[in-house]
Amino acid sequence: MKIKSLSVNIIGLISMLSVISFNLSAKEIVTEGSTTVLPIAQIAAEVFMDKNPGVDISVRGGGSGVGITSFIDGNCDIATASRAMKDTEMQKAVGNGKDPKAFVVAMDGIAVILNPSNSVAGLTKKQLKDIYTGKISDWSKVGAGKGKIVVISRDSASGTFEAFNELALDKQKVRRDALMQASNQAIANIVAKTPQAIGYVGLGYITDSVKAIPINGIIADKKTVLSGKYPLSRPLFMYTNGVPTGLVKDFIDFIMSEDGQKLVEEEGFVGLK
């Protein structure tokens, strides 16, 4: 019986050592969440993997809410979010044994975009709110030619939707006929093809195919976002489980470094340095 017990203990010890060895040698990170942060995570992952052969970083979108849920459920190492975690999400995370640690990796301005053919040169925050809540439905009410406004918005899983709802709409409901989209790129694509459309995206999604307009006379750029003068400015986050260690720490440190923040700027967002 003693020999059998010793044999079982040795097998158990070998199994434990194998698991420990696997964890120590693990070279994979999974990030998931915000489509706004997605370009930053993607380019940072590509450069980091080039600098560290053998490392594999999987970058997924889906929206801030999706990423945070995945983080809470233990299905990703880093949740990317274009809004802060809610108190209810924090509570769920703690209840699942997680200790969310937030890192602001960039700043962003939610840019209001129109089709380039639209003659509107800018909107006040009140006009923007009235358009998205249904009080204004025709472009003639804001200085353009007559035509029904086609309102494009993010869906409710989006951190950008929640930030826009708070910063631009004072938490009022978006009009019922708004076309809800699952990503920044989807909004940009629709606005680029629809002369009467209005939408909103992160700064990294502005191209020559759309026209970003000033809000309250202020255009979103590095200076106005960092100063907070642009009324739709917000931070972009990455969440880790506790103070990061190992490969996750190395990746976060890289994003926060001078080289990482240069990548943030190259993607059209506002670096912290």
N, C-alpha and C positions, 0 to 999 in steps of 0.2 A: 504494500500500500504506500509505503514511503517513497519507493522508487517511482511508482505511478504518479504520485503527487508531485515529485520533483520534476518528472518529465513534463507534466502539464504546466508547471510554473515556468520551465525553460521555454516551452513553446509560446506561452503568453508573453514572456519577456522579449523573445525574438520578434513577435508580432508588433509589440509596442515600439521596439527600436526601428522596425521597418516603417511604421507610420511617422515616427519622429524624423527619420531620415528623409522620407518623402516630403514632409512639410518644409524641412530645411532647404531642400533642393528645388522646391517648387518655384518656377519662374514664370508664372502666369498671373495676370491681373484682369479682372472683368470690371468694366465701367458701364453704367447704364443710366439713361435718363434724358435730360433736357436736349431738345433739338437745337436750342440756341447755343448751348455749350458744346454740342457735338463737333463742330469744325475745330474748336480749340483742342478737344480731347483727341480727335483723329490725328491732327498734325503733330501734336505733342507725342502721341504714341508712336507714330512713324519715326520721328527723329530719335526718340528714346530707344526704340528697338534697333535702329541703325547703330547707335552708340553702344548698345549692350546685346551683342549676338546671343541668341538662345532664349531671350526673353520674349514672351508672347503676351501682348495686350489686346484684349477684345473690347471694342468700343461699340456700344449699342445706343440707339435713340429711344423713341417711344413717348417721351414727355417727362417732365419733372416728377409728376405723380407716379408714373410707372417706375422710374428709377428709384424713388424713395421706398415704394412698396417692395421692390426687389431687394433693396438693401435691408429692410426690416425683416424680410423672409430669409435672409442669408444667401441670396442668389447672386449677389455681386459684391465686389470689394470696395468699389467707389460709386456713390450715387452722385450724378451731376444734376444740378438744379438751377433754374433761373429765378428762384424765389427761396426764401428761408423755409425750413421745415416748420410745419404747424405744431402747436402744442399737442394735438391729438396724435400726430405722427411720432413725436418725441416719446409720448407715453407708450405707444405701441412698440416702438423700438426698444425702450428700456424693459418693457414686459417680455420681449423676446431675447433679452440678454445682451442687447446692443448698447453701445455708448457713443452716440453720434457726435463726431467732432467736425465742425464746419471750417472750411478754408475758402476765403474769398480769393478767386484765382484771376478775376478780371472785373472790369466795370463795363456796363452796356447802357445804351440809350434805346428805348423802344421807338423805332423810327416809324412814323406814319407815312405810308407810301401811296402814290397815285399812279395811274397810267401816264406816261410822258405826254400824251395828247391832251391831258386835262389842263385847263388854263388856271386853275386855282393855284395861287402862289404860297398860300399858308392858311392855317386855321387857328382860331383861339381854342384854348382848352374847353371852353363852354360849347363852341360849335362842334368840336370833336365829340364831346359827351352827348350833345343833342342828336348827332348823326347816329351814334351807336346805340342810343336808347330809344330811337324812333321818333323824336320830336322834329327832326329835319329829315326829309326823304327825297328832296330834289336839289340838284346842284345849283339851281337858280337862287336858292336861299342863302348861298355862301359866295355869290359873286361870279358864278360861271354860267354857261348857257343852260337852258332847260334840259333836264334829263334825270331819270330816276337813279338814285344812288344805289349801287350794288355793294352791300356791306359784307366784308370778308373778316372773319375772326378765327382765332384759335379755339380748339375744343377745351373742355373742362379739365382734361388731364394735364394741360399745359401750365407750366409756371409762368410763361409769358402772358397767358390769358389771365391768370390771377393777379399778376403785377399790373397789367393794363387795366383790369377791372378796378383795382384799388387806386392807381395813380391817375387814371384818366376818367373813370366813370363814377368815382366815389362809391363804389360797390353796388351800383344799380345794375339791373339786369340788362343784358344785351338784347336788342330787338329780336323778335321771333323769326323774322325772315333772313337773319344773318346766315351766311354760308360758313359753317364751322369746318375748319381744316385741322389736320393732324400734325402739320409741321410748318416751320417758317418758310421752307422752300415751296411748299404747296401754295401758300398765300402769295408769295412773290410771283410764282408762275401765273396764277389767275389774274393778278393785277396787271401783269405785263401784257396779257392778252385781252383784257376787258377795259375799254375806254371809260366806262362809268364806275369803275370799281375803286374802293378804298380799302386798305389793309394796314397791318402793322407787323413789323419783323425786328429781330435783333440787328444791330449795325452790320454784322458780318454777312448779312444777306442782301445788302444794297448793291445793285449793279446798274449798268446803263439802261437796263430794260424797264426800270421803274424810276419814279421821281420821289425822293424823300423831301418832305416839306417842313418848314418851321412850325412850331407850336408856340403860340404867344410871342411870335417874332424871333424865336430862338431855334437854331438848327442844332441837331445832335452831332457833336464832334468831341474830340478828346478833351478840349478845354471846358466846354459847357457841361459835359458829363462828369468830369472829375470835380468841378466846382459845385455841381448840383444845380446849376442854373437851368439846365434843360429839364423841364417838368416831368419827363418820363424816364429819368435815370434810375438804374438799379444795379446791385452787385450780382455777380454770377458765382455759384458755389460748387465745391466738391465736398462730399461728406465721406468720412472714414469711420471705422469702428474703433473708437478711442484714439489716443495719440498714435499715429501710424508708425509702424516699424518695418524693417526689411525692405522688400521691393516696393511696397506701397509708399513708404516714406521716401524712397529714392525718386519715385515718379512724381510725387507731390513736390518735393524739393526742386526737381528739374523744372516743373511748370512755374514755380515761384521764383526761379533764378532769372538772371538777366537774359540769358538765352531763351528761356521759356517765355518770358514776357515779350520778347521780340516776336516770337511766333504768334502770340495773342494779337499784337499790333498788325502783323502781316495778314491775319485773318479778318481784319476790319474792326476788331473790338478795341477797347481801351485798356492798355496795360497799367499795372500799378506802379511801375518804375519809370 
